[in-house]
């Protein structure tokens, strides 16, 4: 699989099947780590209103900073 770096301005973010994520606070924002193999999923609604489902590989971190989300993942 090929994973691309994503930076998305968002309105809402949903962590699908929440038990697959760990959460912590870092100096860059709220950090979520995918904890299930082979990947966990997030749904992001952008400022344009479109919703997209992304896969995030295990042990990758999703950084949520105000209205921007940064992560490595692929469109599902």
SULVENGI-V540005 format. One record per helix or strand of 3 or more residues. SS is the DSSP state (A for helix, B for strand). FROM is the first residue (numbers start at 1). LEN is the number of residues. If there is no record, write none. Layout:
SS:FROM:LEN
SS:FROM:LEN
This chain:
B:4:13
A:18:3
B:21:6
B:29:6
B:39:8
B:51:7
B:61:5
B:68:8
